[in-house]
Amino acid sequence: MNIKQKTLTNSSFQAYKTGVYSKIIPYFKRFQLKNVTVPDIQNFKKYLQENKVSERRIRNILCLLNQIIKGGT
């Protein structure tokens, strides 16, 4: 998160932070990131859709999740 904070505007960083703490962490709290599978991510996407998260927001959250899993910046 610290690296993201340095490269994004404050509002973009807040959106990333919200996605992590309100969506990703609660859903994946019982998972080890190295063990997350494609079906797990598909189920997460379905969960977001069922909870009326917009498609744009879902794409952003999934991109962020991908960066987290890959250990990217």
C-alpha positions as CSV (number, residue, x, y, z in Angstrom):
1,M,0.0,0.0,0.0
2,N,2.8,2.4,0.7
3,I,4.2,2.1,-2.8
4,K,0.7,2.7,-4.3
5,Q,0.3,5.8,-2.1
6,K,3.4,7.3,-3.6
7,T,2.3,6.8,-7.2
8,L,-1.4,7.7,-7.1
9,T,-3.5,10.8,-6.4
10,N,-5.0,10.9,-2.9
11,S,-8.5,10.0,-4.2
12,S,-7.2,7.1,-6.2
13,F,-5.3,5.8,-3.2
14,Q,-8.3,6.1,-1.0
15,A,-10.3,4.0,-3.5
16,Y,-7.6,1.3,-3.5
17,K,-7.6,1.3,0.3
18,T,-11.3,1.1,0.5
19,G,-11.3,-1.9,-2.0
20,V,-8.7,-3.7,0.1
21,Y,-10.3,-3.2,3.5
22,S,-14.0,-3.4,2.6
23,K,-14.0,-6.1,-0.1
24,I,-10.7,-8.1,-0.5
25,I,-9.7,-8.6,3.1
26,P,-13.1,-9.6,4.4
27,Y,-13.7,-12.1,1.6
28,F,-10.2,-13.6,1.5
29,K,-9.4,-13.5,5.3
30,R,-9.3,-17.3,5.5
31,F,-7.1,-17.7,2.5
32,Q,-3.4,-17.7,2.1
33,L,-2.7,-15.6,-1.0
34,K,-0.4,-18.2,-2.5
35,N,-3.3,-20.7,-2.4
36,V,-5.9,-18.5,-4.1
37,T,-7.2,-20.3,-7.3
38,V,-9.0,-19.1,-10.4
39,P,-12.3,-20.5,-9.1
40,D,-11.8,-18.6,-5.8
41,I,-11.5,-15.4,-7.8
42,Q,-14.5,-16.2,-10.0
43,N,-16.5,-16.8,-6.8
44,F,-15.3,-13.5,-5.4
45,K,-16.4,-11.7,-8.6
46,K,-19.8,-13.4,-8.3
47,Y,-20.0,-12.3,-4.7
48,L,-19.3,-8.7,-5.7
49,Q,-21.9,-8.8,-8.4
50,E,-24.5,-10.3,-6.1
51,N,-23.8,-7.4,-3.7
52,K,-24.5,-4.8,-6.3
53,V,-20.9,-3.6,-6.9
54,S,-20.6,-1.8,-10.2
55,E,-18.7,-3.6,-13.0
56,R,-16.2,-0.8,-13.1
57,R,-15.5,-1.1,-9.4
58,I,-15.3,-4.9,-9.8
59,R,-12.7,-4.6,-12.5
60,N,-10.7,-2.2,-10.3
61,I,-10.9,-4.5,-7.3
62,L,-9.9,-7.5,-9.3
63,C,-6.9,-5.6,-10.8
64,L,-5.9,-4.7,-7.3
65,L,-6.3,-8.3,-6.1
66,N,-4.1,-9.4,-9.0
67,Q,-1.4,-7.0,-8.0
68,I,-1.5,-8.1,-4.4
69,I,-1.3,-11.8,-5.3
70,K,1.6,-11.2,-7.7
71,G,3.3,-9.0,-5.1
72,G,3.3,-6.2,-7.6
73,T,3.3,-2.5,-6.9
